[in-house]
Amino acid sequence: MLTIRNLSKTYANGVHALNDVSLDIPRGMFGLLGPNGAGKSSLMRTLATLQEADSGSVTLQGADGGTIDVLRDKDAVRRQLGYLPQDFGVYPKVSAEDLLEHFAVLKGLTARKQRREVVDGLLQQVNLWDARKRKLGTFSGGMRQRFGIAQALLGNPRLVIVDEPTAGLDPEERNRFLNLLAEIGENVAVILSTHIVEDVTDLCPTMAIMNKGQVLLTGKPNDAIAALAGQVWRKQVGKAELAEYESRHQVLSTRLIGGHPVINVFSHEKPDAGFEQVAPGLEDVYFQRLRQQARRPAASQPTPAAEAELA
Ligand SMILES: Nc1ncnc2c1ncn2[C@@H]1O[C@H](COP(=O)(O)OP(=O)(O)OP(=O)(O)O)[C@@H](O)[C@H]1O
């Protein structure tokens, strides 16, 4: 559906935000997971035709079966694209209905009756029908994000890009929002960028992990989790011992349970007697990849392409 090859971008300040990024993004939900500064927004903005890459190519399979050169045919992409940016702002004094109607006009829905039908349908789809007359300034974070999805869906896009949409939502709103995305993902490609591992675990049949502009892994979350089987070990340790464990072992994560640190360690063998083997999760995969990248001396870093293949 979307094919990204060797995409690179260096900002004027010298930051390599995208470093030879290659990804295949199919229909359905695709999770793009990475910490702050990984390059997710740079990639999203490039796909959304809002900024230029230095090199590489991106092609989108069009509705007619042809392909669109995303980096060049920007108008063609925009006709097939819905985008919810990270910093989606709304006019606080305007009602949801009026602003969506306004966006619909901008999208080219000029026939009044048809526009009403589309706007009403979207307000129902995102479950804001009862709140449609309310000013957007009175909306909760979750409601604003659902409004953001409604505007992204105007014009029946084939590709929907949502950048960190669940940050700041409470668990109930987050669930509701993710369920909405999953429904949309049944028909179109949805790229969900997030730093929240559970967003991807719960929802995305395919994903990529990104950091420092590089793709560290891409594929199915379950395959990546299965590849770690038998290599994640857990132990409760004393607070004073923690630093030593961190220096001797590859500690993936530390959790305080009842005030005591419990560590997950990556190791091919049982690290010591007190450890028990645990079933890995996507969080272990995520931290293992980030750790692996951090441990490599810069000079011996394999090319991102070779690295992604290792996955
Ligand atoms: N316009 C810009 N000019 C210079 N540097 C930038 C610019 N935009 C982003 N960066 C830098 O590029 C790197 C990648 O940023 P990007 O926003 O793409 O990451 P991200 O994964 O989306 O993180 P976040 O969740 O914090 O937005 C960061 O080091 C960031 O500081």
The ligand as an SDF file (V2000), in Angstrom:
LIG
                    3D

 31 33  0  0  0  0  0  0  0  0999 V2000
   12.3480   21.5590   12.2320 N   0  0  0  0  0  0  0  0  0  0  0  0
   13.3580   20.9900   12.8860 C   0  0  0  0  0  0  0  0  0  0  0  0
   14.5840   21.5410   12.8930 N   0  0  0  0  0  0  0  0  0  0  0  0
   15.6140   20.9550   13.5400 C   0  0  0  0  0  0  0  0  0  0  0  0
   15.5360   19.8060   14.2210 N   0  0  0  0  0  0  0  0  0  0  0  0
   14.3330   19.1970   14.2620 C   0  0  0  0  0  0  0  0  0  0  0  0
   13.1930   19.7470   13.6030 C   0  0  0  0  0  0  0  0  0  0  0  0
   12.1360   18.9260   13.8140 N   0  0  0  0  0  0  0  0  0  0  0  0
   12.6100   17.9120   14.5580 C   0  0  0  0  0  0  0  0  0  0  0  0
   13.9170   18.0730   14.8340 N   0  0  0  0  0  0  0  0  0  0  0  0
   14.7920   17.1150   15.5680 C   0  0  0  0  0  0  0  0  0  0  0  0
   14.7810   15.9070   14.8240 O   0  0  0  0  0  0  0  0  0  0  0  0
   14.7370   14.7750   15.6950 C   0  0  0  0  0  0  0  0  0  0  0  0
   13.4990   13.9630   15.3910 C   0  0  0  0  0  0  0  0  0  0  0  0
   12.3600   14.7020   15.7570 O   0  0  0  0  0  0  0  0  0  0  0  0
   10.8770   14.1930   15.5290 P   0  0  0  0  0  0  0  0  0  0  0  0
    9.9410   15.2910   16.0150 O   0  0  0  0  0  0  0  0  0  0  0  0
   10.7150   13.7200   14.1480 O   0  0  0  0  0  0  0  0  0  0  0  0
   10.8220   12.9660   16.5260 O   0  0  0  0  0  0  0  0  0  0  0  0
    9.5850   12.2280   17.1870 P   0  0  0  0  0  0  0  0  0  0  0  0
    9.9230   10.7960   17.1880 O   0  0  0  0  0  0  0  0  0  0  0  0
    8.3260   12.6160   16.5200 O   0  0  0  0  0  0  0  0  0  0  0  0
    9.5920   12.7770   18.6450 O   0  0  0  0  0  0  0  0  0  0  0  0
    8.4740   13.5880   19.4260 P   0  0  0  0  0  0  0  0  0  0  0  0
    7.5290   12.5630   19.9230 O   0  0  0  0  0  0  0  0  0  0  0  0
    9.2450   14.2520   20.5280 O   0  0  0  0  0  0  0  0  0  0  0  0
    7.8710   14.5570   18.4520 O   0  0  0  0  0  0  0  0  0  0  0  0
   14.7590   15.3520   17.1110 C   0  0  0  0  0  0  0  0  0  0  0  0
   16.1080   15.3350   17.5320 O   0  0  0  0  0  0  0  0  0  0  0  0
   14.2590   16.7660   16.9420 C   0  0  0  0  0  0  0  0  0  0  0  0
   14.8020   17.6170   17.9220 O   0  0  0  0  0  0  0  0  0  0  0  0
  1  2  1  0
  2  3  1  0
  2  7  2  0
  3  4  2  0
  4  5  1  0
  5  6  2  0
  6  7  1  0
  6 10  1  0
  7  8  1  0
  8  9  2  0
  9 10  1  0
 10 11  1  0
 11 12  1  0
 11 30  1  0
 12 13  1  0
 13 14  1  0
 13 28  1  0
 14 15  1  0
 15 16  1  0
 16 17  2  0
 16 18  1  0
 16 19  1  0
 19 20  1  0
 20 21  2  0
 20 22  1  0
 20 23  1  0
 23 24  1  0
 24 25  2  0
 24 26  1  0
 24 27  1  0
 28 29  1  0
 28 30  1  0
 30 31  1  0
M  END
$$$$
